[in-house]
Every structure is written in C-alpha cells, then in structure tokens.
Amino acid sequence: MTKPKISSDWMAGCSGCHMSLLDIDERLLEIAELADIRATPITDLKEPDESGVDVGILEGGVNNSSNEEVAHRMRARSKILVAFGDCAVFGGVPALRNMCGTQEALQRAYVDIESNEANSKIPSDPELATMSNVRALHEVVDVDLHVPGCPPDPDVIYYVLKELAEGRMPEMKDENLHWH
Ligand code: SF4
C-alpha cells in the first residue's frame, strides 16, 4: 500500500510548533513508517511535491506576500490542509501587531527602537515581501483541520499525525483541545 505523503511549511511564527512536533520523540519513527514525510522545514526538500501530497501542514500566521505564496502553494498541492498552532489558527502572537498597524510596527522595529543605530531605515528593497496585517490561515485559503495550541501538545500532534497517516480525519475535541 502506498504511504500517504505529508508535507509541512512555516510562515509567520516562531518555529515552536515544529519544535513541538519533534517533541513526539521516538514516535516520529512510527509516523515515518506509516507516512512518506516529504518537504518540511526539518527535511532537505523545501517545497511540497508539485504532484501533490495527501496532507499539508502549515505553521504561522499570514504576515506578508511571501507567506501568502506559501499558503496558496500548500493549499493547491494538498488534499487535506492543516492549520498547525495558534498562529495559523487565529493569528496568534504575530497578530498582536495588528493592534498598532504594520507601518507603526515597522517604524518601531527598524527605526525607533533604542538599540537601532542612528539613521536606521525601514528596508525598502523591491525584492522584499510586501507586509500586510497578520491573518489566520483560513482567512487566506480553505482549511480542513485546525490544531490549536501555542504550541500544540506533542501528544496531540502525535494523535493528529497518526490519524492522518492512517487515513482518518482527527477529531479535535475534549482532551485534544487541551494544551500546556
Ligand atoms: S503557535 Fe506559538 S509556538 Fe506555534 S509558531 Fe505561533 S507562537 Fe510559535
């Protein structure tokens, strides 16, 4: 039987959700037996297969035009798209920036903050991604499964991966909505 392909990527987050994924420890080997783990930030492949994957997992909010590309690419190539962690589910920590607005946040980070050198400027290279308000993944593309938590608990991640790897849709309720 062909193993289901799983791929993941990250956008505006802290990588903590992927760190929590690694915290499933030796159970990762079990998942690797059940599924074909393709492009992820922790493997050598960096883009999900053009021919598609069964499960795409995205960490982080959608913060700029580059994140939008990542979100649309993973959506287009995945049968099931998972919003992984609070940043992807509802914007999370990065979305706090929305309260002051993108321009004010950039001004603070690149110009006003005390540790910056005098005459610091907001980067304006046209090749840089265009910033936007931080959005949840479902505000940009359709999402099939939300896995909340900051980060999601490793036991929940293991449950979700195992269910998906065995062809079932995880049920996100009761203990699976608890995290530490
Ligand atoms: S949900 Fe929490 S752990 Fe995951 S990327 Fe966002 S801030 Fe980091």
Boltz pocket constraint, residues with backbone or C-beta under 6 A from the ligand:
constraints:
  - pocket:
      binder: B
      contacts: [[A, 12], [A, 13], [A, 14], [A, 15], [A, 16], [A, 17], [A, 59], [A, 60], [A, 84], [A, 85], [A, 86], [A, 87], [A, 88], [A, 92], [A, 93], [A, 149], [A, 150], [A, 151], [A, 152]]
      max_distance: 6.0
